[in-house]
Amino acid sequence: MTDPSGSGAVAAKSGTGPARDRRRIAVAFTWVLVITLLLVTGYVLTAIGIPYATTAGPMVAKVHPASYMALATVLLWGWAEGGIGGFVGRVAITRPGLVAFGLATLLLLFQTAVVVRLPITPVVDTFVLALLLFVAIDATDEPERERLATFLHAIMALNALLALVEYASGWRLTPLFEANGTVMTYEWRASALFGHPLLNAFVTGNYLVMLAFGAATRLSPLHRAALMGLSALALIAFGGRVAMVVAMAMVGVAGLFGAVRMLAGHRVKIDHVVFAIMAVSVAVIFVVIFVDVGAADRFLDRFSNDYGSARTRLSMLRIFGDLTWEQFLLWPDPELIVQAQREYSIRIGVESSEVGFVANYGLVVTIVFFVGLATLMRELVAATSARALWSIFYFVAVMSTSLGIAAKTTVLAVFVLFILVLVPRSHPRRSP
């Protein structure tokens, strides 16, 4: 029987014997995939001797273990749901946005490998992983996603607490490495469980926005307020200025919407109001004390001294000046782009995913791929509810001010995971 929610999964859970066992194996691999994605960072791989994020080493070591695990998990879901051919066919019919995104990703792989001749591993880890993860998570049912949601809340709380410990003490769970494998000794920003400080900032800010706009409906008001407060503090430890500003602005919008609804006469639970007032009061008091004792000086210094970040955003478009129109539209020359970065002293990379895409793949391929990416976002909304749009707005705002998805990163896969697991569904899947 095909699932009525339109996800394309076959209701094999109610079966007996081999069918149920196959589904349990697929669910177990999904858990391993999620744990690998969140906890096995590029810095962890470098620390144990795998040259994932360094310039040396074979290509097979440059693909994140979660990408391999995602492929295995999708194959197991196909096995559990009656055959990989039928499973993929049902996904294609019920999730057409994934098909469009997959075709756009294939175009990007071709452009990368054949035309501009860059490594394909960034495309695999950034986009293929996100696509496979979507299929795997979407195959789970509501109780299974609720267990994943509990795990995500626990991981986010632990990550935030660890970030504050690292920020206060200078100790790190995992060192940060340069591209050549040397340890960064100058970086004060926390790395916690998720690795790079800016990845941490994005994930934490997105989580904060999701909670503010009603994700994870089973959370009590007290737990929601506590997780939001902890996440807001962790953003200081991660040092992500854009992530923090955008997240706080969107939380303010959520609060404004709530106030307008209350003034308009909508029914509001009094315990929600009490906990909201308590959370805001405690957060304000803590932040005032935090700033007063100088604990936030390093973070505040990033607003007054951005170490070339603002200059990069102002001058990054000049890197296209030496390209011909054909190169700009269809096949950029990577050597010319690097030369232009040196010439214009853009030493920290292009700080815009859109500009980074055009620099790597050309304007035409960038436009086509971003249309495919938009279909993925539409599919996320269709799989959950309109509440996912707030996270999508946050994603676009932050990615537009950083290299983000124009580089090798698992941020899109983590983004897909959080939406599919935490955002409530308009038409929840019925347990078979």
N, C-alpha and C positions, 0 to 999 in steps of 0.2 A: 504494500500500500504506500503510495506517495504521500509525503507529509503535506497537510492542508495549508500550512503557512507559506508554502511556495519556496522553501529552502532547497527542495530537491532530494532530501535525505529519505531513505526508505526506513519505514518503522520496523526495524529488525529487533529492537530491544525486547519486545514482548515474546520473541521466539524462544525456543528452548534448544538446549544442546549446543551444537557447533555455531549456529548463528549468533547466539547470545555471547558465547566465548569470543568470537571474532570481534564483536562490538566492544567488549571489555578491553581487548588488546588495543583496538584503535583509540579508545578513550585514554588508556594508559600512555600510549605514545603521544597523544595530544598534551597530556600533562608534562611529559618529558620535554616536548617541544617548547611549551610555555616557560618551563624552568630554565631550559638552555638559553632561550631568547633573552630572558631578563637577567640571568646571573652569570652567564659565561660571556664576559665582555672582551673586547679586543685587548684591553690591558691585561686581563687574566690570561689570555692565550699567550701574549708576549712574555708574561712573567713565568709561565711554565715551559717556555722555549719554543712555542709555535709562532713563526714569523707572520702572523696575520696582518698586523698593522705596520710592519716595517717594510723597507724597500727590498730586502733580500728574501730568498726562499722561493719554493715552487708555487705555481698557481693554485694547486689543490689546497695548499695551506692558507690561501688568501680568501677562501670562501668560508663564511661563518658556519660553525657546526649546526646552528639552527636551520640553515638553508638545507643541509643534507637531511636533517631530522624532519623538516617540513615535507620534503618530497616523500620520504618513507611513510610519514603519517597519512598523507593523502592517498598513497597506494594502499595502505591498510584500511582506510575508510572505504575505498572502492571494493576491496576484498570483503569487508564486513557488510557492505550494502548490496551484495549480489553480483559484483563484477565491476572492474574499473571502467569499462566502456560505458555501461549503463549509468554508472555513477556520474561520470564526467558529462554524459549527455543530459542527465537531469539537471546538473548544475548549470550547464550552458543554456537550457531552456528557461529555468526559473531565475537565473541570475545573469541576464544578458550584459549587464554592465561589466561583469568579470570577463566576459568574452572580449568586449571592446578594449578593456584595459590590458588583457593578455596579448591581443594583436598589436596594441601600441608598444607593449614591452618587447615583442618580437622585432618590431621595426627598430626600436632603440638598440637592441642587441646587434642587429645587422649593421646599423650605422656605426656602432662602437667597434665591432670586430673587423668589418670589411672596409668601411669608408675612412674613418678617422684613425683606425688602428690603435685604439686605446684598450687597456685591460677590461674584460667583461665582468670581472668580479664585483665592481660597484653596482652594476645593473642587477646582478643576481641577488646580492644581499639587500639592496634597497627596494627592489620592485618584485622580483620573482618570489622572494621570501614572503612579502606582504600578500601576494596573490594566493600562494599555497596556504598560508596561515588562515586567510579568510575562509577558504574551502573547508579546512579542518575544524575551525571553531564553529562555523555555521552548521556543521553536521551534528554537533552535540545538541542535547535537548535542554530544557529549562533547568531541571535539577542539577545537571552536570555543570551548566554555566553558573549556577548559584554557588557551587563549591569552588569553582574558579574565581568567582567574585570575592569570596571570603579570603582566598589565598592572595588576591591582588591587594585587598585592603591591608592584610598583615604585612605584605612585602613593602607597601608604600609607607606604612608607619615605621617599620624597621629601617627602611632606607632614609627616611627623614631624621630619625633619631641618630643614626650613624653619621649622617652629614653634619649634624650639630656637634657631635663629639669630635669629628675630624676638624671642623672649623675652629673649635675652641682649643684643641690640643695640638694640632699640627700633625698628629699621627694619621696614617692612612692604612686602610684595609688592603688596598691594592695600589702600588705606585703608578704614577702617570709616566708614559714613555713618549719620547720624541720619535719621529719617523725612522731615525737610524738606530732605535733601540735603547738610547741612553735615557736615564731617569730624569724627569723634570724636577729641579730643585727649587725653582722660583715660583711655582704655582701654589697659591694658597687656597684655591677653590676646592671644595670637597668633591670626591669622586664616588664615595659610598658604594652601593651595590651595582649601580648601572654604568659605572665607568666615567666617560667624559662629562665634565661639569655641565656643559651646555645641553647634552642629552638628558642629564638629570633634571636640569631646569625646565626643559620642554615637557618632559613626562610629568613632573610634579605640578607645573602650572596647568597643564591640561587636566590632570586629576582634580585640581582645585576648582577649575571651571566646571567640570562635569558634576561635581558634588553641589556646587552652587546652583546649577540648573536642574537639579532633581534626579541625577543618576543614582543608581544603587538604592532603589526605593525601600528596600528592607532595612536600611540603616535607621537606627533610632535618632532623634534630633540631637541627643547628647553625643553619640558617636560621630555623627556627621560634623557637628561643630568642632569636636576635638580633632578630627582628621583634617578639617579645613585649617584650623589654627596651626597645627603641626606642619602642614604643607607650606603655609605662608612663611613660617619661620625658616624652613629648609631652603626656600628660594634665596634667602640671603646668603646661606652657606654655599650655594651653588654659583652665585654671582652672575646669574643670567638676567641682565638688565631688561632686555626686551620681553623675555618670558614673564618676568615679574610685573612689569608695567601693564602689559596686555592682560595678564591674568587678573590683576587687581582691578583694572578698569571693567573687565567683564563681570567680576564678582559684584562690583558696585552696581552694574546694570541689573544683575539678578536681584539685588536687594531693592533697587528702585522699582522693578516690576512687582515684587512682593508688596511693597508699600502701596503702590497704586491699586493693586487688587484688593488690599485690605480697606483702603479709603473708598473703593467703589462698592463696598458692601459684600464682597465674596467671603465665604465662610473660612475662618482661619482658626487653627487649633491654638489654644492659649499656651500650651507647653512649647510649641514651635516658636512663638513670639518670645517667651521667657528665655529659652535657650539661645535664640539669636541675639538678644540683648546681652546676655551673659558672655557669649562668644566674642562679640564686638568689643565689649568693655574690657575683658581680659586681654584680648589681642592688642588693644590700644595701650593699655597699661604696660604690657610686656615690651612692646616696641619702643615706648618712651624710655623705659629703663634700659633696654638694650642699646639704644642710641646714646643715652646719657652717660653710660659707663664706658663708652668707646668700643663696644663689642662689634658695632657695625661699621667701623671706620674703613676697613678694607673694602667692604661692599660699596659704601658711599664714594670712595675714591674712584671707583670705576665710572661714576657719572662725571667727575671732574677731570679724570685722566683716563681716556679710553685706549691709550697705547696705539693710536692709529686707526681705530675702527671707524670713526666718523669720516676721517680723511679717505679711507678706502671706499666708503659708500658714495662719496662725492666724485671720486676720480675713476671708479671701476669701469664706467662706460667708455673710457678712453682706450681700453685695451683692444677695442675693435677697429681703431683708427688705421692700422696697417693691413687690414684684411681687404681683399677685393670683394665686390658684391657677391660673386659666386661662392667665395669662402664663407662670407657672413651668412648667406642663405642656406647653403647646402653642405659644405665640407670645410669647417675651420681647420686651420693649421695649428696643432697644439704647440709647436715650437715658437710660432709667432706670438701666441697668447702668452706663453711663459716669458718671452723676451719683452713683451709690452708691460707685463707686471713688474719686471725688474726696472724697466725704463721709467715707469711712473711711480716707482717706490711703493707698489701695492704688495707689501711684504707678508700680510697675514691672510691672503686669499680673497676671493670675491665674496662679498657679504650679501649675496642675494641668490636664492635658488634659481630664479628665472634667468638672471644674467649668467650664472654659472652654467646653466643648461645651454644657452645660446653659444657660450664660449666653447663648450665641449662638443656639441652636436649640430649646431647650426639652427637658424631661426625656423625653417620649415619643419624639421623633425621635432623641434621643441613645441611648436604649436600643435602638431598632430598628437604628440605624446601627452601634452597637458589636456587635450580634449579627452583622451583615454583616461587620464588621471581623474578628471571630473566625473566620468562614468563610474569609477570606483567609489568616489565620494557619494554619488547618487545611490549606489547600491548599498552603501553603509546606512544611509537614511532609510532605504526601503527595507533593509533587514532588521532595523530597530524602530526608530520613530523620528519625528521632526526634532526632538531634543538633540540629536546628533549634530544638527546644524551649528550649534554653539561651539562644539569642539572643532568642527571644520573651519569656522571663522577664526578660531584661535590658531589652528594649524597653518592656515594661509598667512596670517599676520606674522607669525614667528618665522616661518620658512622664508618669507619674502625679505627678511632682514638678516639672513644667515646663509651660508653655503648649503647647509641642510641636505636636502635630498639630491642635490647636484653632486654630492660626494658619496663615498661608500659609508653607509650608515644603516642601522636597523630601526631607525626612528619611525619610519612609516609602518613597519610591521607591529611595533609596540602600540602605535596609535590605533591601528585596526583592531588589535587585541582588546584594548581598553574599551573601545566603542561597542564591539560585539558582546562583550561580557558585562559591562556595567550599565549601558544605556537601556532603559526599559523598552520592551517591544510593544508596538501597537496591537499586534496580533500574536500573542505568545504561542509558541509551539505546544500543542497538546501532547502529553505523554502517551505513547501508543499503548 
